[in-house]
Amino acid sequence: MIYLDTHVVLWLYHRKGEGLSGRVRQLIEYEPAILISPIILLELDYLHEIGRTTLGSAHVFKYLHQRIDLQVCQKSFIDVVRKASQLSWTRDPFDRIITAQSAIERNTLITKDKIIQDHYEYAVW
């Protein structure tokens, strides 16, 4: 299974995958389980509230669920928070939880975020 970072979710929604590397496109096309942390839904709504995006999470998620069968990870929140507490390399709570969600089982996280890439060995772009 693979996880997507927030900006990748927005990229897939707005650009329909154009501009993604061949490696990332292949991962998304051939991986049967594509997941996001539930906090991505909150971050999408936050970005919408401050005017950085035009749509809230419900619309974006529904679209990507229909197109690529995007799913919300159901891992225990306390397990995710425990893992996130170990990720002291960032002060961004969204990045900590998104990374922790995938790190619990050492899953791939697709992200363009250089800080995440530098600190999470299973991050790809």
LINKAKA-V376080 format. One record per pair of residues at least 6 apart in sequence whose C-alpha atoms are under 8 Angstrom apart, sorted by the first residue. I is the first residue (numbers start at 1). J is the second residue. If there is no record, write none. Layout:
BEGIN
i=<I/I>
j=<J/J>
END
This chain:
BEGIN
i=<1/1/1/1/1/1/1/2/2/2/2/2/2/2/2/2/2/2/3/3/3/3/3/3/3/3/3/4/4/4/4/4/4/5/5/5/5/5/5/6/6/6/7/7/8/8/8/10/11/12/12/13/13/13/17/21/23/24/24/24/28/28/29/33/33/33/34/34/34/34/35/35/35/35/36/36/36/36/36/37/37/37/37/37/38/38/39/39/39/40/40/41/41/41/42/43/44/44/44/45/45/45/47/48/48/48/61/64/65/73/75/79/80/80/80/80/81/81/83/83/83/83/84/84/84/84/85/87/87/89/90/90/95/99/99/99/102/102/103/106/107/108/108/108/109/109/109/110/110/110/111/111/111/111/112/112/116/117/117>
j=<31/32/33/34/35/107/108/27/28/31/33/34/35/102/107/108/109/110/34/35/36/37/102/107/108/109/110/34/35/36/109/110/111/36/40/98/109/110/111/40/43/44/111/112/110/111/112/60/17/18/64/60/63/64/25/125/125/110/124/125/34/68/68/69/70/71/68/69/70/71/70/71/72/73/70/71/72/73/98/72/73/97/98/101/72/73/94/97/98/94/98/57/58/61/57/94/53/56/57/55/56/57/53/54/55/56/70/70/71/101/101/104/97/100/101/104/97/100/100/101/103/104/96/97/99/100/96/96/100/119/96/115/116/109/116/120/108/109/120/122/122/122/123/124/122/123/124/123/124/125/117/123/124/125/124/125/123/123/124>
END
